[in-house]
Amino acid sequence: MYAVVRNGTKSYRVEEGAQITVDRRKADPGDTVTFDQVLLVADGVRVRAGTPFVSDAKVLAEIVRHGRGPKIRVFKYKNKTRSRKTRGHRQDETTLRITKIEA
């Protein structure tokens, strides 16, 4: 059984026991997170798609840890003027473990 959930502006395909990485959530590790915006639920036989959400479905997840993503380097360069700028960015992330899909 799997589901497609929406978190902010992104959609994730999740299964029970899977771990996903989402943008930072304001909660402590070990807390439970509920996704009410379920776009699709599918078991082995039936697929239920919402318009836009499946009304009686929700996905429960547990926060595993908080962390930061890989470093992204941004380099700006203008020729003939010796203008160079280097910046870096690391996105704050939260890892979730999907515990239950209720459909």
Gaussian input, Z-matrix of N, CA and C with variables (Angstrom, degrees):
# hf/3-21g

backbone

0 1
 N
 C     1     B1
 C     2     B2     1     A1
 N     3     B3     2     A2     1     D1
 C     4     B4     3     A3     2     D2
 C     5     B5     4     A4     3     D3
 N     6     B6     5     A5     4     D4
 C     7     B7     6     A6     5     D5
 C     8     B8     7     A7     6     D6
 N     9     B9     8     A8     7     D7
 C    10    B10     9     A9     8     D8
 C    11    B11    10    A10     9     D9
 N    12    B12    11    A11    10    D10
 C    13    B13    12    A12    11    D11
 C    14    B14    13    A13    12    D12
 N    15    B15    14    A14    13    D13
 C    16    B16    15    A15    14    D14
 C    17    B17    16    A16    15    D15
 N    18    B18    17    A17    16    D16
 C    19    B19    18    A18    17    D17
 C    20    B20    19    A19    18    D18
 N    21    B21    20    A20    19    D19
 C    22    B22    21    A21    20    D20
 C    23    B23    22    A22    21    D21
 N    24    B24    23    A23    22    D22
 C    25    B25    24    A24    23    D23
 C    26    B26    25    A25    24    D24
 N    27    B27    26    A26    25    D25
 C    28    B28    27    A27    26    D26
 C    29    B29    28    A28    27    D27
 N    30    B30    29    A29    28    D28
 C    31    B31    30    A30    29    D29
 C    32    B32    31    A31    30    D30
 N    33    B33    32    A32    31    D31
 C    34    B34    33    A33    32    D32
 C    35    B35    34    A34    33    D33
 N    36    B36    35    A35    34    D34
 C    37    B37    36    A36    35    D35
 C    38    B38    37    A37    36    D36
 N    39    B39    38    A38    37    D37
 C    40    B40    39    A39    38    D38
 C    41    B41    40    A40    39    D39
 N    42    B42    41    A41    40    D40
 C    43    B43    42    A42    41    D41
 C    44    B44    43    A43    42    D42
 N    45    B45    44    A44    43    D43
 C    46    B46    45    A45    44    D44
 C    47    B47    46    A46    45    D45
 N    48    B48    47    A47    46    D46
 C    49    B49    48    A48    47    D47
 C    50    B50    49    A49    48    D48
 N    51    B51    50    A50    49    D49
 C    52    B52    51    A51    50    D50
 C    53    B53    52    A52    51    D51
 N    54    B54    53    A53    52    D52
 C    55    B55    54    A54    53    D53
 C    56    B56    55    A55    54    D54
 N    57    B57    56    A56    55    D55
 C    58    B58    57    A57    56    D56
 C    59    B59    58    A58    57    D57
 N    60    B60    59    A59    58    D58
 C    61    B61    60    A60    59    D59
 C    62    B62    61    A61    60    D60
 N    63    B63    62    A62    61    D61
 C    64    B64    63    A63    62    D62
 C    65    B65    64    A64    63    D63
 N    66    B66    65    A65    64    D64
 C    67    B67    66    A66    65    D65
 C    68    B68    67    A67    66    D66
 N    69    B69    68    A68    67    D67
 C    70    B70    69    A69    68    D68
 C    71    B71    70    A70    69    D69
 N    72    B72    71    A71    70    D70
 C    73    B73    72    A72    71    D71
 C    74    B74    73    A73    72    D72
 N    75    B75    74    A74    73    D73
 C    76    B76    75    A75    74    D74
 C    77    B77    76    A76    75    D75
 N    78    B78    77    A77    76    D76
 C    79    B79    78    A78    77    D77
 C    80    B80    79    A79    78    D78
 N    81    B81    80    A80    79    D79
 C    82    B82    81    A81    80    D80
 C    83    B83    82    A82    81    D81
 N    84    B84    83    A83    82    D82
 C    85    B85    84    A84    83    D83
 C    86    B86    85    A85    84    D84
 N    87    B87    86    A86    85    D85
 C    88    B88    87    A87    86    D86
 C    89    B89    88    A88    87    D87
 N    90    B90    89    A89    88    D88
 C    91    B91    90    A90    89    D89
 C    92    B92    91    A91    90    D90
 N    93    B93    92    A92    91    D91
 C    94    B94    93    A93    92    D92
 C    95    B95    94    A94    93    D93
 N    96    B96    95    A95    94    D94
 C    97    B97    96    A96    95    D95
 C    98    B98    97    A97    96    D96
 N    99    B99    98    A98    97    D97
 C   100   B100    99    A99    98    D98
 C   101   B101   100   A100    99    D99
 N   102   B102   101   A101   100   D100
 C   103   B103   102   A102   101   D101
 C   104   B104   103   A103   102   D102
 N   105   B105   104   A104   103   D103
 C   106   B106   105   A105   104   D104
 C   107   B107   106   A106   105   D105
 N   108   B108   107   A107   106   D106
 C   109   B109   108   A108   107   D107
 C   110   B110   109   A109   108   D108
 N   111   B111   110   A110   109   D109
 C   112   B112   111   A111   110   D110
 C   113   B113   112   A112   111   D111
 N   114   B114   113   A113   112   D112
 C   115   B115   114   A114   113   D113
 C   116   B116   115   A115   114   D114
 N   117   B117   116   A116   115   D115
 C   118   B118   117   A117   116   D116
 C   119   B119   118   A118   117   D117
 N   120   B120   119   A119   118   D118
 C   121   B121   120   A120   119   D119
 C   122   B122   121   A121   120   D120
 N   123   B123   122   A122   121   D121
 C   124   B124   123   A123   122   D122
 C   125   B125   124   A124   123   D123
 N   126   B126   125   A125   124   D124
 C   127   B127   126   A126   125   D125
 C   128   B128   127   A127   126   D126
 N   129   B129   128   A128   127   D127
 C   130   B130   129   A129   128   D128
 C   131   B131   130   A130   129   D129
 N   132   B132   131   A131   130   D130
 C   133   B133   132   A132   131   D131
 C   134   B134   133   A133   132   D132
 N   135   B135   134   A134   133   D133
 C   136   B136   135   A135   134   D134
 C   137   B137   136   A136   135   D135
 N   138   B138   137   A137   136   D136
 C   139   B139   138   A138   137   D137
 C   140   B140   139   A139   138   D138
 N   141   B141   140   A140   139   D139
 C   142   B142   141   A141   140   D140
 C   143   B143   142   A142   141   D141
 N   144   B144   143   A143   142   D142
 C   145   B145   144   A144   143   D143
 C   146   B146   145   A145   144   D144
 N   147   B147   146   A146   145   D145
 C   148   B148   147   A147   146   D146
 C   149   B149   148   A148   147   D147
 N   150   B150   149   A149   148   D148
 C   151   B151   150   A150   149   D149
 C   152   B152   151   A151   150   D150
 N   153   B153   152   A152   151   D151
 C   154   B154   153   A153   152   D152
 C   155   B155   154   A154   153   D153
 N   156   B156   155   A155   154   D154
 C   157   B157   156   A156   155   D155
 C   158   B158   157   A157   156   D156
 N   159   B159   158   A158   157   D157
 C   160   B160   159   A159   158   D158
 C   161   B161   160   A160   159   D159
 N   162   B162   161   A161   160   D160
 C   163   B163   162   A162   161   D161
 C   164   B164   163   A163   162   D162
 N   165   B165   164   A164   163   D163
 C   166   B166   165   A165   164   D164
 C   167   B167   166   A166   165   D165
 N   168   B168   167   A167   166   D166
 C   169   B169   168   A168   167   D167
 C   170   B170   169   A169   168   D168
 N   171   B171   170   A170   169   D169
 C   172   B172   171   A171   170   D170
 C   173   B173   172   A172   171   D171
 N   174   B174   173   A173   172   D172
 C   175   B175   174   A174   173   D173
 C   176   B176   175   A175   174   D174
 N   177   B177   176   A176   175   D175
 C   178   B178   177   A177   176   D176
 C   179   B179   178   A178   177   D177
 N   180   B180   179   A179   178   D178
 C   181   B181   180   A180   179   D179
 C   182   B182   181   A181   180   D180
 N   183   B183   182   A182   181   D181
 C   184   B184   183   A183   182   D182
 C   185   B185   184   A184   183   D183
 N   186   B186   185   A185   184   D184
 C   187   B187   186   A186   185   D185
 C   188   B188   187   A187   186   D186
 N   189   B189   188   A188   187   D187
 C   190   B190   189   A189   188   D188
 C   191   B191   190   A190   189   D189
 N   192   B192   191   A191   190   D190
 C   193   B193   192   A192   191   D191
 C   194   B194   193   A193   192   D192
 N   195   B195   194   A194   193   D193
 C   196   B196   195   A195   194   D194
 C   197   B197   196   A196   195   D195
 N   198   B198   197   A197   196   D196
 C   199   B199   198   A198   197   D197
 C   200   B200   199   A199   198   D198
 N   201   B201   200   A200   199   D199
 C   202   B202   201   A201   200   D200
 C   203   B203   202   A202   201   D201
 N   204   B204   203   A203   202   D202
 C   205   B205   204   A204   203   D203
 C   206   B206   205   A205   204   D204
 N   207   B207   206   A206   205   D205
 C   208   B208   207   A207   206   D206
 C   209   B209   208   A208   207   D207
 N   210   B210   209   A209   208   D208
 C   211   B211   210   A210   209   D209
 C   212   B212   211   A211   210   D210
 N   213   B213   212   A212   211   D211
 C   214   B214   213   A213   212   D212
 C   215   B215   214   A214   213   D213
 N   216   B216   215   A215   214   D214
 C   217   B217   216   A216   215   D215
 C   218   B218   217   A217   216   D216
 N   219   B219   218   A218   217   D217
 C   220   B220   219   A219   218   D218
 C   221   B221   220   A220   219   D219
 N   222   B222   221   A221   220   D220
 C   223   B223   222   A222   221   D221
 C   224   B224   223   A223   222   D222
 N   225   B225   224   A224   223   D223
 C   226   B226   225   A225   224   D224
 C   227   B227   226   A226   225   D225
 N   228   B228   227   A227   226   D226
 C   229   B229   228   A228   227   D227
 C   230   B230   229   A229   228   D228
 N   231   B231   230   A230   229   D229
 C   232   B232   231   A231   230   D230
 C   233   B233   232   A232   231   D231
 N   234   B234   233   A233   232   D232
 C   235   B235   234   A234   233   D233
 C   236   B236   235   A235   234   D234
 N   237   B237   236   A236   235   D235
 C   238   B238   237   A237   236   D236
 C   239   B239   238   A238   237   D237
 N   240   B240   239   A239   238   D238
 C   241   B241   240   A240   239   D239
 C   242   B242   241   A241   240   D240
 N   243   B243   242   A242   241   D241
 C   244   B244   243   A243   242   D242
 C   245   B245   244   A244   243   D243
 N   246   B246   245   A245   244   D244
 C   247   B247   246   A246   245   D245
 C   248   B248   247   A247   246   D246
 N   249   B249   248   A248   247   D247
 C   250   B250   249   A249   248   D248
 C   251   B251   250   A250   249   D249
 N   252   B252   251   A251   250   D250
 C   253   B253   252   A252   251   D251
 C   254   B254   253   A253   252   D252
 N   255   B255   254   A254   253   D253
 C   256   B256   255   A255   254   D254
 C   257   B257   256   A256   255   D255
 N   258   B258   257   A257   256   D256
 C   259   B259   258   A258   257   D257
 C   260   B260   259   A259   258   D258
 N   261   B261   260   A260   259   D259
 C   262   B262   261   A261   260   D260
 C   263   B263   262   A262   261   D261
 N   264   B264   263   A263   262   D262
 C   265   B265   264   A264   263   D263
 C   266   B266   265   A265   264   D264
 N   267   B267   266   A266   265   D265
 C   268   B268   267   A267   266   D266
 C   269   B269   268   A268   267   D267
 N   270   B270   269   A269   268   D268
 C   271   B271   270   A270   269   D269
 C   272   B272   271   A271   270   D270
 N   273   B273   272   A272   271   D271
 C   274   B274   273   A273   272   D272
 C   275   B275   274   A274   273   D273
 N   276   B276   275   A275   274   D274
 C   277   B277   276   A276   275   D275
 C   278   B278   277   A277   276   D276
 N   279   B279   278   A278   277   D277
 C   280   B280   279   A279   278   D278
 C   281   B281   280   A280   279   D279
 N   282   B282   281   A281   280   D280
 C   283   B283   282   A282   281   D281
 C   284   B284   283   A283   282   D282
 N   285   B285   284   A284   283   D283
 C   286   B286   285   A285   284   D284
 C   287   B287   286   A286   285   D285
 N   288   B288   287   A287   286   D286
 C   289   B289   288   A288   287   D287
 C   290   B290   289   A289   288   D288
 N   291   B291   290   A290   289   D289
 C   292   B292   291   A291   290   D290
 C   293   B293   292   A292   291   D291
 N   294   B294   293   A293   292   D292
 C   295   B295   294   A294   293   D293
 C   296   B296   295   A295   294   D294
 N   297   B297   296   A296   295   D295
 C   298   B298   297   A297   296   D296
 C   299   B299   298   A298   297   D297
 N   300   B300   299   A299   298   D298
 C   301   B301   300   A300   299   D299
 C   302   B302   301   A301   300   D300
 N   303   B303   302   A302   301   D301
 C   304   B304   303   A303   302   D302
 C   305   B305   304   A304   303   D303
 N   306   B306   305   A305   304   D304
 C   307   B307   306   A306   305   D305
 C   308   B308   307   A307   306   D306

   B1=1.4453
   B2=1.5187
   B3=1.3251
   B4=1.4545
   B5=1.5170
   B6=1.3279
   B7=1.4576
   B8=1.5244
   B9=1.3133
   B10=1.4543
   B11=1.5224
   B12=1.3433
   B13=1.4632
   B14=1.5158
   B15=1.3280
   B16=1.4615
   B17=1.5149
   B18=1.3221
   B19=1.4578
   B20=1.5220
   B21=1.3076
   B22=1.4641
   B23=1.5190
   B24=1.3302
   B25=1.4638
   B26=1.5204
   B27=1.3287
   B28=1.4571
   B29=1.5220
   B30=1.3232
   B31=1.4605
   B32=1.5219
   B33=1.3324
   B34=1.4570
   B35=1.5243
   B36=1.3264
   B37=1.4596
   B38=1.5175
   B39=1.3364
   B40=1.4554
   B41=1.5208
   B42=1.3166
   B43=1.4583
   B44=1.5175
   B45=1.3246
   B46=1.4587
   B47=1.5245
   B48=1.3249
   B49=1.4536
   B50=1.5123
   B51=1.3226
   B52=1.4665
   B53=1.5270
   B54=1.3321
   B55=1.4615
   B56=1.5125
   B57=1.3279
   B58=1.4595
   B59=1.5197
   B60=1.3106
   B61=1.4568
   B62=1.5177
   B63=1.3393
   B64=1.4619
   B65=1.5295
   B66=1.3295
   B67=1.4566
   B68=1.5235
   B69=1.3179
   B70=1.4658
   B71=1.5173
   B72=1.3304
   B73=1.4633
   B74=1.5152
   B75=1.3283
   B76=1.4630
   B77=1.5142
   B78=1.3054
   B79=1.4632
   B80=1.5256
   B81=1.3225
   B82=1.4555
   B83=1.5252
   B84=1.3383
   B85=1.4632
   B86=1.5293
   B87=1.3302
   B88=1.4532
   B89=1.5198
   B90=1.3326
   B91=1.4659
   B92=1.5273
   B93=1.3285
   B94=1.4624
   B95=1.5166
   B96=1.3383
   B97=1.4586
   B98=1.5253
   B99=1.3340
   B100=1.4607
   B101=1.5223
   B102=1.3388
   B103=1.4602
   B104=1.5208
   B105=1.3396
   B106=1.4547
   B107=1.5181
   B108=1.3135
   B109=1.4535
   B110=1.5317
   B111=1.3277
   B112=1.4646
   B113=1.5192
   B114=1.3178
   B115=1.4574
   B116=1.5231
   B117=1.3474
   B118=1.4545
   B119=1.5205
   B120=1.3228
   B121=1.4610
   B122=1.5231
   B123=1.3333
   B124=1.4631
   B125=1.5141
   B126=1.3437
   B127=1.4498
   B128=1.5314
   B129=1.3008
   B130=1.4535
   B131=1.5125
   B132=1.3289
   B133=1.4667
   B134=1.5227
   B135=1.3364
   B136=1.4536
   B137=1.5215
   B138=1.3130
   B139=1.4659
   B140=1.5163
   B141=1.3355
   B142=1.4681
   B143=1.5175
   B144=1.3223
   B145=1.4584
   B146=1.5140
   B147=1.3237
   B148=1.4507
   B149=1.5047
   B150=1.3350
   B151=1.4646
   B152=1.5139
   B153=1.2833
   B154=1.4627
   B155=1.5268
   B156=1.3639
   B157=1.4592
   B158=1.5199
   B159=1.3292
   B160=1.4589
   B161=1.5290
   B162=1.3279
   B163=1.4632
   B164=1.5215
   B165=1.3158
   B166=1.4573
   B167=1.5244
   B168=1.3040
   B169=1.4647
   B170=1.5216
   B171=1.3323
   B172=1.4593
   B173=1.5193
   B174=1.3062
   B175=1.4587
   B176=1.5205
   B177=1.3223
   B178=1.4565
   B179=1.5177
   B180=1.3292
   B181=1.4577
   B182=1.5178
   B183=1.3266
   B184=1.4578
   B185=1.5273
   B186=1.3297
   B187=1.4568
   B188=1.5225
   B189=1.3327
   B190=1.4595
   B191=1.5228
   B192=1.3358
   B193=1.4690
   B194=1.5328
   B195=1.3064
   B196=1.4596
   B197=1.5181
   B198=1.3251
   B199=1.4560
   B200=1.5104
   B201=1.3184
   B202=1.4597
   B203=1.5227
   B204=1.3148
   B205=1.4572
   B206=1.5151
   B207=1.3187
   B208=1.4565
   B209=1.5302
   B210=1.3159
   B211=1.4614
   B212=1.5305
   B213=1.3131
   B214=1.4618
   B215=1.5182
   B216=1.3064
   B217=1.4672
   B218=1.5288
   B219=1.3307
   B220=1.4567
   B221=1.5188
   B222=1.3349
   B223=1.4578
   B224=1.5167
   B225=1.3352
   B226=1.4581
   B227=1.5143
   B228=1.3206
   B229=1.4558
   B230=1.5173
   B231=1.3302
   B232=1.4572
   B233=1.5288
   B234=1.3123
   B235=1.4601
   B236=1.5345
   B237=1.2927
   B238=1.4698
   B239=1.5268
   B240=1.3185
   B241=1.4626
   B242=1.5231
   B243=1.3032
   B244=1.4702
   B245=1.5296
   B246=1.3162
   B247=1.4487
   B248=1.5234
   B249=1.3337
   B250=1.4625
   B251=1.5218
   B252=1.3258
   B253=1.4561
   B254=1.5145
   B255=1.3156
   B256=1.4574
   B257=1.5152
   B258=1.3245
   B259=1.4595
   B260=1.5149
   B261=1.3095
   B262=1.4512
   B263=1.5170
   B264=1.3364
   B265=1.4687
   B266=1.5122
   B267=1.3402
   B268=1.4570
   B269=1.5215
   B270=1.3215
   B271=1.4537
   B272=1.5262
   B273=1.3406
   B274=1.4578
   B275=1.5271
   B276=1.3388
   B277=1.4505
   B278=1.5172
   B279=1.3170
   B280=1.4625
   B281=1.5200
   B282=1.3293
   B283=1.4569
   B284=1.5227
   B285=1.3320
   B286=1.4606
   B287=1.5209
   B288=1.3422
   B289=1.4603
   B290=1.5242
   B291=1.3247
   B292=1.4585
   B293=1.5262
   B294=1.3394
   B295=1.4571
   B296=1.5244
   B297=1.3293
   B298=1.4602
   B299=1.5258
   B300=1.3293
   B301=1.4575
   B302=1.5226
   B303=1.3164
   B304=1.4648
   B305=1.5174
   B306=1.3267
   B307=1.4612
   B308=1.5173
   A1=108.36
   A2=115.93
   A3=120.12
   A4=109.84
   A5=114.65
   A6=120.68
   A7=108.71
   A8=114.99
   A9=121.62
   A10=106.53
   A11=115.95
   A12=120.97
   A13=109.61
   A14=114.36
   A15=119.54
   A16=108.72
   A17=115.66
   A18=122.71
   A19=107.14
   A20=117.00
   A21=120.09
   A22=109.03
   A23=116.23
   A24=120.60
   A25=111.96
   A26=118.22
   A27=121.83
   A28=110.55
   A29=115.69
   A30=121.97
   A31=108.98
   A32=115.87
   A33=121.52
   A34=109.27
   A35=116.41
   A36=121.78
   A37=106.37
   A38=116.86
   A39=120.93
   A40=110.89
   A41=115.77
   A42=123.94
   A43=107.29
   A44=116.99
   A45=120.33
   A46=109.67
   A47=115.93
   A48=121.95
   A49=114.45
   A50=118.33
   A51=121.43
   A52=110.21
   A53=115.60
   A54=121.08
   A55=108.49
   A56=116.12
   A57=121.29
   A58=108.58
   A59=115.53
   A60=122.02
   A61=108.09
   A62=116.17
   A63=122.35
   A64=108.08
   A65=116.00
   A66=119.92
   A67=109.66
   A68=116.96
   A69=122.46
   A70=111.76
   A71=116.52
   A72=124.06
   A73=108.63
   A74=116.65
   A75=121.56
   A76=109.60
   A77=116.73
   A78=122.88
   A79=107.15
   A80=115.81
   A81=121.15
   A82=110.46
   A83=117.62
   A84=119.58
   A85=110.45
   A86=115.29
   A87=121.45
   A88=112.96
   A89=117.87
   A90=121.00
   A91=110.24
   A92=115.44
   A93=121.75
   A94=109.92
   A95=115.44
   A96=122.74
   A97=107.28
   A98=116.80
   A99=121.63
   A100=109.32
   A101=116.32
   A102=122.28
   A103=107.47
   A104=117.03
   A105=121.47
   A106=112.15
   A107=116.88
   A108=120.84
   A109=109.26
   A110=114.87
   A111=121.99
   A112=107.66
   A113=116.45
   A114=121.14
   A115=112.51
   A116=116.93
   A117=120.33
   A118=108.80
   A119=116.58
   A120=122.37
   A121=107.40
   A122=116.72
   A123=120.49
   A124=109.46
   A125=115.27
   A126=119.44
   A127=106.23
   A128=118.60
   A129=119.89
   A130=114.58
   A131=117.42
   A132=120.93
   A133=112.04
   A134=116.93
   A135=121.34
   A136=111.70
   A137=116.28
   A138=122.86
   A139=107.64
   A140=115.69
   A141=120.83
   A142=108.34
   A143=115.56
   A144=121.06
   A145=108.73
   A146=116.39
   A147=120.83
   A148=112.75
   A149=115.04
   A150=120.65
   A151=109.75
   A152=124.25
   A153=126.94
   A154=113.75
   A155=119.34
   A156=120.62
   A157=110.47
   A158=115.96
   A159=121.67
   A160=106.63
   A161=117.18
   A162=120.92
   A163=114.26
   A164=119.72
   A165=120.83
   A166=113.02
   A167=118.17
   A168=121.43
   A169=110.67
   A170=114.80
   A171=120.30
   A172=109.29
   A173=115.32
   A174=122.18
   A175=107.82
   A176=116.47
   A177=122.51
   A178=109.57
   A179=115.87
   A180=121.27
   A181=109.16
   A182=115.71
   A183=122.37
   A184=108.17
   A185=116.47
   A186=120.37
   A187=108.73
   A188=115.62
   A189=121.50
   A190=110.00
   A191=117.23
   A192=120.49
   A193=110.16
   A194=113.64
   A195=121.93
   A196=107.65
   A197=116.06
   A198=119.42
   A199=110.35
   A200=114.00
   A201=120.01
   A202=108.68
   A203=115.44
   A204=121.44
   A205=111.83
   A206=116.65
   A207=120.44
   A208=111.76
   A209=115.66
   A210=121.16
   A211=109.38
   A212=115.10
   A213=121.80
   A214=107.28
   A215=116.50
   A216=121.24
   A217=109.81
   A218=115.26
   A219=121.94
   A220=106.65
   A221=116.97
   A222=121.71
   A223=108.47
   A224=116.11
   A225=121.59
   A226=108.20
   A227=115.88
   A228=121.17
   A229=109.05
   A230=115.10
   A231=120.13
   A232=107.01
   A233=114.76
   A234=118.37
   A235=111.29
   A236=115.91
   A237=126.68
   A238=113.73
   A239=119.22
   A240=119.76
   A241=112.20
   A242=117.94
   A243=124.32
   A244=111.40
   A245=115.57
   A246=120.36
   A247=109.33
   A248=116.10
   A249=121.59
   A250=108.61
   A251=115.91
   A252=120.88
   A253=108.32
   A254=116.75
   A255=122.17
   A256=108.11
   A257=115.55
   A258=121.16
   A259=108.25
   A260=115.86
   A261=120.80
   A262=109.94
   A263=115.27
   A264=120.29
   A265=108.59
   A266=116.07
   A267=122.62
   A268=108.04
   A269=116.39
   A270=121.88
   A271=110.00
   A272=116.95
   A273=121.05
   A274=108.90
   A275=116.63
   A276=121.46
   A277=111.44
   A278=115.81
   A279=123.50
   A280=107.87
   A281=116.63
   A282=121.61
   A283=108.74
   A284=115.65
   A285=122.59
   A286=109.93
   A287=116.40
   A288=122.31
   A289=107.63
   A290=116.96
   A291=122.31
   A292=107.72
   A293=116.52
   A294=120.40
   A295=112.38
   A296=118.67
   A297=119.56
   A298=110.94
   A299=115.54
   A300=122.06
   A301=107.02
   A302=116.24
   A303=121.06
   A304=108.62
   A305=115.49
   A306=119.43
   A307=110.01
   D1=136.36
   D2=176.68
   D3=-140.12
   D4=165.61
   D5=179.92
   D6=-143.86
   D7=159.80
   D8=173.43
   D9=-116.12
   D10=120.51
   D11=-177.99
   D12=-117.47
   D13=156.43
   D14=177.87
   D15=-111.76
   D16=130.78
   D17=176.88
   D18=-127.52
   D19=104.26
   D20=-176.23
   D21=72.51
   D22=-118.50
   D23=-179.97
   D24=-107.10
   D25=4.38
   D26=-176.73
   D27=-113.20
   D28=151.71
   D29=177.00
   D30=-113.72
   D31=144.66
   D32=-178.07
   D33=-131.33
   D34=137.01
   D35=173.07
   D36=-92.77
   D37=120.86
   D38=-172.96
   D39=-126.04
   D40=151.13
   D41=173.33
   D42=-130.88
   D43=161.24
   D44=178.52
   D45=-65.55
   D46=133.50
   D47=-179.60
   D48=88.79
   D49=-11.19
   D50=-178.82
   D51=-78.68
   D52=155.10
   D53=175.17
   D54=-111.99
   D55=135.43
   D56=177.33
   D57=-126.58
   D58=155.07
   D59=177.84
   D60=-112.65
   D61=121.83
   D62=-178.40
   D63=-122.90
   D64=174.20
   D65=175.02
   D66=-63.01
   D67=158.75
   D68=-173.42
   D69=-55.72
   D70=130.72
   D71=175.09
   D72=-105.58
   D73=146.21
   D74=179.49
   D75=-88.33
   D76=78.42
   D77=177.41
   D78=-159.54
   D79=164.23
   D80=-178.07
   D81=-91.53
   D82=154.79
   D83=174.39
   D84=-59.27
   D85=137.06
   D86=-176.45
   D87=99.85
   D88=-16.69
   D89=178.52
   D90=-74.75
   D91=160.02
   D92=179.88
   D93=-101.76
   D94=137.10
   D95=178.91
   D96=-117.58
   D97=137.14
   D98=178.68
   D99=-113.91
   D100=128.87
   D101=174.20
   D102=-100.56
   D103=111.41
   D104=178.37
   D105=-90.50
   D106=-21.14
   D107=-177.85
   D108=-90.42
   D109=83.55
   D110=-179.89
   D111=-100.48
   D112=120.53
   D113=-176.54
   D114=-86.51
   D115=-31.25
   D116=-175.37
   D117=-155.05
   D118=141.80
   D119=174.33
   D120=-130.84
   D121=130.51
   D122=-179.19
   D123=-137.22
   D124=130.42
   D125=168.63
   D126=-108.32
   D127=-165.55
   D128=-175.94
   D129=-66.09
   D130=-22.33
   D131=-173.32
   D132=-111.88
   D133=-44.04
   D134=-168.39
   D135=-118.71
   D136=143.50
   D137=175.61
   D138=-119.21
   D139=126.32
   D140=177.33
   D141=-116.45
   D142=119.21
   D143=177.79
   D144=-110.10
   D145=141.40
   D146=-178.21
   D147=-92.32
   D148=167.65
   D149=175.89
   D150=-130.41
   D151=78.21
   D152=-1.10
   D153=-88.62
   D154=-13.75
   D155=-176.84
   D156=-121.61
   D157=152.47
   D158=172.70
   D159=-76.50
   D160=125.03
   D161=-166.85
   D162=-67.21
   D163=-42.67
   D164=-173.21
   D165=-106.38
   D166=20.33
   D167=-177.81
   D168=-108.16
   D169=145.29
   D170=172.07
   D171=-152.47
   D172=157.86
   D173=-177.79
   D174=-122.30
   D175=130.37
   D176=178.49
   D177=-104.36
   D178=137.87
   D179=-179.23
   D180=-139.20
   D181=156.99
   D182=178.70
   D183=-117.87
   D184=137.41
   D185=179.24
   D186=-77.01
   D187=124.74
   D188=-179.59
   D189=-90.95
   D190=-52.22
   D191=-178.43
   D192=-162.87
   D193=162.68
   D194=171.62
   D195=-107.28
   D196=147.87
   D197=179.94
   D198=-161.69
   D199=-166.40
   D200=178.83
   D201=-130.74
   D202=147.03
   D203=-177.81
   D204=-78.78
   D205=-174.91
   D206=-179.87
   D207=-68.96
   D208=155.43
   D209=-179.08
   D210=-75.36
   D211=132.91
   D212=176.37
   D213=-113.58
   D214=125.43
   D215=179.69
   D216=-97.64
   D217=132.22
   D218=177.17
   D219=-114.81
   D220=122.18
   D221=-176.97
   D222=-122.56
   D223=120.56
   D224=177.24
   D225=-108.97
   D226=136.10
   D227=-174.25
   D228=-142.87
   D229=133.77
   D230=173.52
   D231=-123.79
   D232=123.11
   D233=-176.12
   D234=-73.47
   D235=154.64
   D236=175.75
   D237=70.12
   D238=-2.22
   D239=-179.76
   D240=-120.04
   D241=-1.07
   D242=-178.07
   D243=58.43
   D244=35.45
   D245=178.97
   D246=-100.05
   D247=117.48
   D248=179.48
   D249=-139.08
   D250=137.30
   D251=175.49
   D252=-136.92
   D253=133.82
   D254=175.65
   D255=-122.09
   D256=128.07
   D257=176.46
   D258=-130.57
   D259=155.90
   D260=177.22
   D261=-126.97
   D262=159.07
   D263=179.91
   D264=-148.40
   D265=138.72
   D266=171.62
   D267=-129.75
   D268=122.83
   D269=-177.14
   D270=-79.48
   D271=136.70
   D272=174.09
   D273=-75.04
   D274=134.75
   D275=-174.90
   D276=-134.16
   D277=157.62
   D278=174.34
   D279=-127.41
   D280=133.99
   D281=176.51
   D282=-99.23
   D283=129.01
   D284=-178.36
   D285=-117.55
   D286=144.55
   D287=171.99
   D288=-110.64
   D289=124.12
   D290=-178.58
   D291=-76.10
   D292=121.02
   D293=-177.12
   D294=-99.65
   D295=-35.72
   D296=-175.99
   D297=-155.80
   D298=140.82
   D299=172.20
   D300=-113.88
   D301=115.17
   D302=179.08
   D303=-103.55
   D304=122.76
   D305=-177.90
   D306=-122.09

